[in-house]
Amino acid sequence: MKIALLGFFILSVSFFGFTQSSNVSNTTLFGQCMIEVQNQEDMKTLETQLKENPYIKVVRLDYTTQRAFVLTKNIETLSEVDFKSWFSQYSSLVRCVQIGVYGVDEIDVYPFENCGK
């Protein structure tokens, strides 16, 4: 009886662990864009806000080139609308958005070509 209970416990823990881990995405997406924030302090504040986003693993904002680069975690898809929304009050200043699967899709190099305003 003890062996049966122990076996049941091990199977329950294994199954629970599997279902928990299957809900988390192992895919890393990337998003990059141009963001026309003219004040360096505002750019630093925005970077801090983005780092607090639970779906962002890595964020890099470059004030000089006004470029943003983001790597995601725990999500399967990312739309341009969702990506822009992460920039909150600066979302209207985001342009030239590129989204893809990190390690699979080619990342456009700066300066971005064929990018409308």
C-alpha positions in Angstrom: 0.0 0.0 0.0 2.8 2.4 0.9 4.5 1.6 -2.4 1.3 2.3 -4.4 0.8 5.6 -2.6 4.4 6.6 -3.2 4.1 5.7 -6.9 0.8 7.7 -7.1 2.5 10.7 -5.5 5.5 10.6 -7.9 3.2 10.3 -10.9 1.0 13.2 -9.6 4.1 15.5 -9.1 5.5 14.5 -12.5 2.2 15.2 -14.2 1.6 18.5 -12.4 5.2 19.6 -13.2 4.7 18.7 -16.9 1.4 20.7 -17.2 2.9 23.7 -15.5 6.0 23.8 -17.7 4.0 23.2 -20.9 2.2 26.5 -20.3 5.4 28.5 -20.5 6.8 29.2 -24.0 10.4 28.3 -24.7 10.3 30.4 -27.8 12.2 33.7 -27.7 10.8 36.4 -29.9 12.5 39.7 -30.8 11.1 43.1 -31.5 13.0 46.1 -32.6 12.1 49.6 -33.7 13.0 53.2 -34.0 11.6 55.4 -31.2 11.8 59.1 -31.5 12.3 60.1 -27.8 14.3 63.3 -27.8 15.2 63.5 -24.1 17.8 61.1 -22.8 16.3 61.0 -19.3 12.9 60.0 -20.8 14.7 57.2 -22.7 16.2 55.9 -19.4 12.8 56.1 -17.7 11.3 54.1 -20.6 14.0 51.5 -20.4 13.4 51.0 -16.7 9.6 50.6 -17.4 10.3 48.1 -20.1 12.6 46.0 -17.9 9.6 45.7 -15.4 7.5 44.1 -18.1 7.0 40.3 -17.3 7.2 39.4 -21.0 10.5 41.0 -21.6 13.8 39.2 -21.0 16.2 41.7 -22.5 15.7 45.4 -23.5 18.2 47.7 -25.0 17.5 51.3 -25.9 20.1 53.4 -27.7 19.6 57.1 -27.3 22.1 58.0 -30.1 20.4 56.0 -32.8 16.9 56.0 -31.2 16.7 52.3 -31.6 15.0 49.8 -29.3 15.7 46.0 -29.2 13.7 43.6 -27.1 13.9 39.8 -26.4 10.7 38.2 -25.0 10.0 35.5 -22.5 6.9 33.4 -21.7 4.9 34.3 -24.8 4.2 32.5 -28.1 3.2 35.5 -30.3 3.8 39.2 -30.4 1.8 41.6 -32.6 3.0 45.0 -33.6 0.1 46.5 -31.7 1.1 44.7 -28.5 4.8 45.5 -29.0 4.0 49.2 -29.4 1.8 49.2 -26.4 4.8 48.2 -24.2 6.2 51.7 -24.9 3.1 53.2 -23.1 3.1 57.0 -23.4 5.7 56.8 -26.1 3.9 54.2 -28.3 2.9 56.9 -30.8 6.6 57.6 -31.4 7.5 54.0 -32.3 8.1 53.3 -36.0 9.9 50.7 -38.2 8.8 47.8 -36.1 10.3 44.4 -36.9 9.2 41.3 -35.0 10.5 37.7 -35.4 11.6 34.5 -33.8 15.1 35.0 -32.2 17.6 32.7 -33.7 15.4 31.8 -36.6 14.4 35.1 -38.3 17.0 37.5 -39.6 17.3 40.7 -37.6 17.4 43.9 -39.7 20.6 45.8 -39.2 20.7 49.5 -38.4 20.1 51.8 -40.2 16.8 50.2 -41.2 16.1 50.4 -45.0 12.7 50.8 -46.6 11.3 52.1 -43.4 8.4 54.6 -43.6 7.8 57.1 -40.9 
